[in-house]
């Protein structure tokens, strides 16, 4: 198993679509799609389990996409949020807003969850703004970030979704009461 994992991670031409490891040798488009959907479900289940164990109290979820975590879900994609609101039993509030300019007051929630798109990985000011919103915790899926936020301790967690990919989460917990 270890040799197989090392081979996959060291092979620069490897991708999910052409991996015999992920698709058990099947080359049909339908089989690849089915395997990819299964992979996504495993990742979502692992992330959901982790987030439920970490969030505390009233929660804002930025860049929510299809993630069910949080009391208020925030995303820039209005059409996606409207579709979720119509088709879901979820009674959460949905807000169309940009993570870089959050329309909320400081200290408005207990926890903030953010899973930003890759385009925001090289910018960090928005992450510091999220810390102002949270009274207890900020949870970021942002592997490139090594931020130190004043008044917060931090821990790096990972979720293992039974695949070769690990999801990294920074959990910032407030150490001083404001």
N, C-alpha and C positions, 0 to 999 in steps of 0.2 A: 504493500500500500504506500509506504513512504517513498519508494523508488518511483512509483507511478505518479505521485503528487509532485515530486521534484522534477520529473520529466515534463509534466504539463506546465509547471510554473516557469521552467527554464526555456521552454520552447516559445520563441517570440512570434512565430507564425500561428500559434494556437488561438482559436477563437471558439466561442460557444457553438456557432453554427456548423463547424466542421469537426467537432470533437467526437471521436468514437467513445470516449469515456462517458460523456453526457448522454449520448443517444444509443449506446450499446450496438454500434455498427450499422444502424439504420440510416439509409440515405434518402428516404422519401420525405417530401416536404411536409406531409401530414404528420408523420412521426416526429420530425424535428419540432414542428409547432406544438404538438402535444407535450413533448419533453420540456420545451421552453415554458409553456403555461404551468406545468408541474413545478418547474424550478421557481417561477415567480410566486406561486402559492406557498412554497416552502419558505422562501425569503420573507414574504409578508407575514406568515404565521410566526416566524422567529422574531421579527421586529415588533410585532404587536404584543407578543408575550413579554418581551423586554420592556417596552414602553409602559405597559400596564403595571409592571413591577416598580417602575421608577417615578411616574408622575404622581403629584400630590395635589389635592384640592382642585380648584378651578383652573382649567388648562387652555391656553391658546396654542393652536397648531399652525405654524407658518409653513408655506409651501406644501400644503397638506396633500395635494393630489387626490389619491383614493384612500389615503390612510384614515381609518375610523377613529383614531385617538383624538381626544380633546373635546371641550365644551363649545369652543368657537374655532371654526376652521377658516384659515385665511389663505388665499391664493390670488394670483393675478389673472388666472384664466376664468373669466366670468361664465363662459358657456359651460365649462366643466362643472363649476359650482352649481349652476342652475340645473344641470342634468342630475347631479347628485341629490340635490334637494327634492326634485320631483320623483326620483326613482328609489329613494331610500326611506327606510323606517327611522333613520337617524333624526333625532329631534334637536340636533345642535344648530347653532346659528352659523351662518356662512357670511364672510366678509370678503369683498374684493379689494385687495390692497397689495402693495409692494412691500416686501420684507425690509427694504432699505428705508422706507418711510412709513412706519407703523402708525396707524391712526388711533392709538390707545394711550391713556395716561400712564405715567410711571407708577409702578406698584399695583397695577390693575388686576393681576392674576397671581396664582400661587406657582404655577409651572408654565414654562414655555418650551414647546417642542419645535424644532426646525430641521427640515431635511431639504436644504437648498439645492438648486440645479448646479451643475458643474461650472457654469459661467460665473458664479459668485465665489468660487473657491479661492481666488486670488485677492479678494477684497474682504476686509475684516471689520470695518466700522459698523456695519449692520449688526454683527454679533454682539458688539459692546452695547448697542442700543437695546437689544433683546434683554440684556441683563438688567436694564433699568425697569423693564416691565414686570419682571418676576420677583415675587416676595421670597420664594424658597429655592426653586431649581430652574436651570436652563439646560436643555438636552439637545445637543447638536450632532447631526450626522455629517461630520465635516472632517475627513481624515487628514487634510493638510494643515489644519489649524492646531497651533500649540499656544493658544492665547492664555495669558494670565489676566484674570478679571478681578479687579479690586473688590474685596469683600466676599469672594467666592473661593471655595476649595474645588479642586477638579479631580476627576478620575476618568481614565480611558477604559471603556467597555467594548466588548465585541459580541455580536450575535452570530452563532453558527447555525446555518440553515441546511445542514446535511449536504453541502456542496463544497467545492474547493474555495469558494469565495466567503470571506468574512466581512461583516459590516461593522465599521468602527463608529462608536458613539462617545462623544465627550459629555460627561455629566458634571455640571457646575452646581454646587450646593452652597447657598448663602451661609456664611459663617458669622456675620455680624447682623444684628437686628437694626433696621433703619427706622 
